[in-house]
Structure formats: C-alpha cells, structure tokens
C-alpha cells in the first residue's frame, strides 16, 4: 500500500541516516607512534556529580603517557595534558597519531590548535561507534572493574591527584 502511494522514501524534517566511513587504521610498530586517549567519569559522593579522568595511552607499549583528573570536560584541559605528555615522552618529531572519539574536548579549537602546533596528527572514531577507540575503552573497563578500584565514590579531586609517575599514580588511584 505504501509503495503504491509512493510513501516508502524518507519523510519528516530529520535528515536521512548517513553512512560514515570507518576511520583510517594506524599500525604502531614501536612506542610513541600512535596514542589513544579518552575521558571517563569517576563517581563522587554527590549524586549526579562526577570527576573526569583524562587518560592517554601508547597503544604499542600500553604505557600510560599522561593522565589528569578535572571537574569538567574542556578542550583546554585536554590541550594541557597532551602538551605535558609530549614533553614527558620527548616527542619532538612530527607524525605522532592521537586517536580519540568525537567528544567536544577532543575536537575543541584549543585542542586541535595544540595538536597542530605539536605536529600531532588527530584521528577520530565514527560518531556513536564506541569500538573505534577500543584501547581506551578497554583500559577504562579494566580500571573500573578491578578489585582494587575503590568501592566508595571519590570525595575530592585533591585526594586523587598525586605527583607520582602516571602509570604508578593511575594504578594507585584504583
């Protein structure tokens, strides 16, 4: 009946779904070639309030090259973190790939300008496809479901920030 009435085409004000190509794949053959980063929520003692864990991981060595905890998601925080990570890892040559999802801090003008200045190539996953950033998602799952992860929510940012090296500090946090 719909075919006869020529009503099988897309109707309404919303745009028809579009196909988005899978992002270009990058292969790391050594450390500091491809990094993956993301932001996850950390529960607090106040219902509905969360801290954000910003974390960057080298996908070749699985080394945590940078992390910070902030009360909000901002491109400025992300830009500062990537600058610190590049400095601590001695990244001086252009070509490092930084893969992330499509969150606003990842695509913010401050973050993209910082990446360009550092010579870091941004790589983004497809919209609404969580498994395009599997390294970060898997790491967050490991962090949150390990028996050492605190059973009570975090009370303050100061208690979770520490001057220890990133891999030790994140391990200590959980």
N, C-alpha and C positions, 0 to 999 in steps of 0.2 A: 504494500500500500504506500509506504514512504517512497519507494523507488518510483512508483507511478506518479506520485505527486512531486518528484524531484526535490525531496527533502532529506536526502542522505548526506548532504555536504555539511560542513561546519556551520553552526548557527550561533548567534549571540555576539556580544561585544568582545569577549575574550579572544585572544589570538589562538590560532590552532597550535597544538604542540609542535615544537621544532626538534629536529634531531641535531644533537651536538656531537661532533666527532670526539673520539677518545683522545686524550692528550698525548703528545709525543712522549714516547718512553725514553728514559735515560738509563744507561747502564754505568754503574760505578765499578771501575777496575782497581781502585785504590781509595785511600781516605781523602776527604776534603774535595771530592768531585761532585757529589750530589748530597744535599741535606734535605731533610723533611722536617716540617715544623707545623705546629698546630697549637690551639688553646683549648684547655678543658676546664670545667667547673670544679671547684672544691667547696663543699658544703661548709657553712658557718653555723654558729649557734643561733643565729637569727633566721627564722623561716623565710624563705624566698630571697635571701641574700647570699651571694656566692663570691668567692675569690676566684681569680683566673690564673691558671698555671700556663705560662708561655714556655714552650719547650722546643728546642732544636736538636735534632739527632742526625749524625752522619750515617747514611744508610749502608755504607760499606762495612765500617767497623762497629756500628750500633753504639758508638760513643755519644754521650750527651754532651754537645759542644756549647750549649748555653741554656739557661733557664732563669725565669723570674716569676714572681707572684705579684699580681696587681689587683686592685679592687674593681677595675673596669677593663673593657676591651677598647684599646686605642691604637691607631697606627703609629703614634709617637712612641709608645712603649715597645712595639714590635721593632721599629727602626733602631731604637737604642740597643735592644737585645741583639739584633743582627750585627750592628757595629762592634759591640763587645765580643761577640762570638768570632767574628772575622779577625779581630785584633788578638784574641787569646789563642787562636789556631794558626796565626801567622799567614793568613790569606792575603797575598799580595798580587797574584796573577788573576787576570780576568778569566771567567769561564765557569766558576762555581755555579751550580744549579741549585736553587732553593725551591722545593716543591711544597705546595700548600693547598688547602681547599679555597673556596671562594668567599670567605668571610670578609667583612668590611675592613678589619685591621690588615688583612693580607693584601688587599687591593687599594688601600688608602694612598692618597697622593704622597704623603710623607714617607711611607714605606717604599713605594715604587721609586721615588727620587733617591732615597738612600741606596737601594739596590743598584740603581743605575750608576751612582757615584762610586760605589764599591766594585763595579764590574761584575755583579752577581746577576745571573740570568733567572728571572722569575718563571715558574712553571705552576700552572693551576689545574686542579681537577675539574671535572664536569660539574655543572650545577646539580645539586641533590643526589650526587653519587658518592657515598662515603667510602667505598672501597677503591677509589682512585688515589687515596692517601693512606695506604694500608700500614705503613711503618709507624706513623704517629698514632693512628687509631689503635693498633695492636699494643704499642707501648703504654698508652693510657689505660687500656684494659688490664694489662699486667700490673701496672702501678695500683690501680684501684681495687683489684681483686686478690692481691697477695695478702697472706695472713698478717704481714707486718703493717699494713695500712691501718691508720687509726680508726677505731670503731666509733669514736665521738667526733662531731664536727669541729672544725678549726675555730678557735676563739678570736685570734688576731693575726694580722699579717706579720708582725714583728716576730712572733714565735716560730714562724715557718721560714723566714729569711735568715740565711746564715752566710758567713764568709768562706765556707768550705768549698773545695773544688766542685764543679757542677755535678759530676756523676755521684760523688760521695754525698753531696747535700741533698739531691733528689732521693737517693737511697735512704738517707737519714730521715727525710720528711715522711716517707712511707713506713 
